[in-house]
């Protein structure tokens, strides 16, 4: 081939490549589902936010950013967050940076020594109060570019957990995570003459109470062969989860916090002691005893196998791949029944993990990290309606009422637990009471001084 021909071929090839690239770019722009969305503007510069390629890691102990999406909603969220990163010239990744056991030490070490990474750490109660006392976390009240009081975006129950005066140190996003409630077996209810959806109906009428719950338990706990020994029990619950919920439903708790942010022993209050006595009565009367040789979590197996009607436990058991996904019997989920001395509001106790920004950053860096994450957390278009948060829950339940009625109530009233923030606290009182080895008064007297010492230490 002559020299001029080669030049001609190369020119044509280059022109075709350029045309193809231009068409692809035009097609991509045309197909961009977010092209009509106006980027948010930095009020100081009057231009869209630009983080100059900054990288931020939301560090936890479980996330794998390379894992495939499990739903269309997750796929759309991932695409939206990529658009956000591209638009604002930032890279944000949520990923495991430690194991669960090593998380407190990892977080503490970085907050003290610092490093090149820009972190937002997800922590639990093991790192909470100790981190605030050691000034390891940024006071989020000093962050001016983010409205953490926006309840449509941020979990207000979480923000209430780590406070000191007018300062607060933790946040989380989205609706408060549903936690403790009551699972019920619809087949067993029906076989005992009840409408299988009765707990839902009672909840809707405000009549799902300790009294109506116990009435059902009485009917379903029976000596079927008249030998003087109970053969069928109404419930098999995790003693800790049942106790936390019963205390809360009656206006009690293990640990309270006063208006000055000081923690106090609430175990022995009148409302708490009323709950403790009822808890012991329910476990001694209606709880399936642990079979000889069975694992500690026998209550899950009992509910899965359709041996009991009720299980008080956490909502996460209802996830698509959760413990009850393959149950043969149909089941539902309601809030814990109302106690006689509570506020008559159906809710749940919240114990959401907390997000903190290390205080080793200067204020400008902390402000940038906070705002970048705030933009990254903007709701995915198409999933930003008032009920969009429910979409991730429907697949895990057998009926929509669990989501539209029960989880709706749980999300409406964030009610944070404080006992999980106290380092060194144990569950001995619960075990003694539910096991019937001590009266509630005896168990309280035995442990109150130790608990008070832990609280005094936190309040210093």
VENNORFEN-V436759 format. One record per backbone hydrogen bond with DSSP energy under -1.0 kcal/mol. NH is the residue of the N-H (numbers start at 1). CO is the residue of the C=O. E is the energy in kcal/mol with one decimal. If there is no record, write none. Layout:
BEGIN
NH:CO:E  NH:CO:E
END
This chain:
BEGIN
6:2:-1.8  7:3:-1.7  8:4:-1.9  9:5:-2.7  10:6:-2.7  11:7:-2.2  12:8:-2.4  13:9:-2.7  14:10:-2.5  15:11:-2.3  16:12:-2.6  17:13:-2.4  18:14:-2.6  19:15:-2.4  20:16:-2.7  21:17:-2.6  22:18:-2.5  23:19:-2.6  24:20:-2.7  25:21:-2.7  26:22:-2.4  27:23:-2.8  28:24:-2.9  29:25:-2.4  30:26:-2.4  31:27:-2.7  35:32:-1.4  37:34:-1.7  42:47:-3.5  46:42:-2.7  49:40:-1.7  51:88:-2.5  53:89:-2.5  54:51:-1.6  56:91:-3.2  57:118:-3.0  58:93:-3.0  59:120:-2.3  60:95:-2.3  67:64:-1.9  75:71:-2.1  76:72:-2.6  77:73:-2.2  78:74:-2.4  79:75:-2.0  80:76:-2.4  81:77:-2.5  82:78:-1.7  83:79:-2.1  84:80:-2.3  85:81:-2.2  86:82:-2.6  87:83:-2.9  88:84:-2.2  90:85:-2.2  91:54:-2.7  93:56:-2.1  95:58:-2.0  96:63:-2.3  97:60:-2.8  98:60:-1.0  106:102:-2.5  107:103:-2.8  108:104:-2.4  109:105:-2.7  110:106:-2.1  111:107:-2.5  112:108:-1.7  113:109:-2.7  114:110:-3.1  120:57:-2.3  121:356:-2.5  122:59:-2.8  123:354:-3.5  127:124:-1.8  131:127:-1.1  132:128:-1.8  133:129:-2.8  134:130:-1.6  135:132:-1.5  136:131:-3.0  138:357:-3.3  140:168:-2.4  142:139:-1.8  143:140:-1.3  148:146:-1.1  150:147:-1.6  151:149:-1.1  153:150:-1.6  154:150:-3.1  155:172:-2.3  159:155:-1.7  160:156:-1.4  161:158:-1.5  164:167:-2.6  167:164:-2.0  169:162:-2.1  171:355:-1.6  174:153:-3.0  181:313:-2.5  182:334:-3.5  183:311:-3.1  184:332:-1.9  185:309:-2.2  186:330:-2.0  189:185:-1.7  190:186:-2.3  191:187:-2.5  193:190:-1.7  194:189:-2.5  198:195:-2.2  201:197:-2.0  202:198:-3.0  203:199:-2.2  204:200:-2.4  205:201:-1.7  206:203:-1.1  207:202:-3.0  209:207:-1.3  210:338:-2.4  213:209:-2.5  214:210:-2.6  215:211:-2.2  216:212:-1.6  217:213:-2.1  218:214:-2.7  219:215:-1.5  220:216:-1.5  221:217:-1.1  222:232:-1.8  231:222:-2.5  232:222:-2.2  235:286:-2.0  236:310:-2.2  238:312:-1.0  242:238:-2.7  243:239:-2.1  244:240:-2.7  245:241:-1.8  246:242:-2.5  247:243:-2.6  248:244:-2.1  249:245:-2.7  251:248:-1.7  252:247:-3.2  256:264:-2.6  258:262:-2.8  261:258:-2.1  264:256:-2.4  266:254:-2.0  269:266:-1.2  273:269:-2.9  274:270:-1.9  275:271:-1.7  276:272:-2.8  277:273:-2.2  278:274:-1.7  279:275:-2.9  280:276:-2.4  281:277:-2.0  282:278:-2.6  283:279:-2.3  284:280:-2.5  285:281:-1.4  286:282:-2.8  288:235:-2.7  294:291:-2.2  298:295:-1.3  300:297:-1.4  302:298:-2.5  303:299:-2.0  304:300:-2.8  305:301:-2.3  306:303:-1.5  307:302:-2.8  309:234:-1.4  310:234:-2.2  311:183:-2.0  313:181:-1.4  315:179:-2.1  317:314:-1.6  318:315:-2.9  319:316:-1.7  322:319:-3.3  324:317:-1.5  325:322:-1.3  327:324:-1.2  332:184:-2.3  334:182:-2.6  338:208:-2.2  339:249:-1.6  350:415:-1.8  354:123:-2.7  355:171:-2.5  356:121:-2.8  359:136:-2.7  366:362:-2.4  367:363:-2.5  368:364:-2.0  369:365:-2.7  370:366:-2.5  371:367:-2.3  372:368:-2.7  373:369:-2.2  374:370:-2.0  375:371:-2.3  376:372:-2.1  377:373:-1.5  378:375:-1.6  383:380:-2.7  388:385:-1.5  390:387:-1.6  391:388:-1.5  393:390:-2.5  394:390:-1.2  396:393:-1.5  397:394:-1.3  404:400:-3.1  405:401:-2.1  406:401:-1.7  407:402:-2.4  408:403:-1.0  409:405:-1.6  410:406:-2.3  411:407:-2.4  417:350:-2.2  421:418:-1.6  422:419:-1.3  425:422:-1.5  431:427:-2.0  432:428:-2.6  433:429:-2.2  434:430:-2.9  435:431:-1.8  437:432:-1.6  438:432:-1.3  443:439:-2.7  444:440:-2.3  445:441:-2.5  446:442:-2.1  447:443:-1.4  448:444:-1.7  451:447:-2.2  452:448:-2.4  453:449:-2.0  454:450:-1.8  455:451:-2.3  456:452:-2.7  457:453:-1.9  458:454:-1.8  459:455:-2.1
END
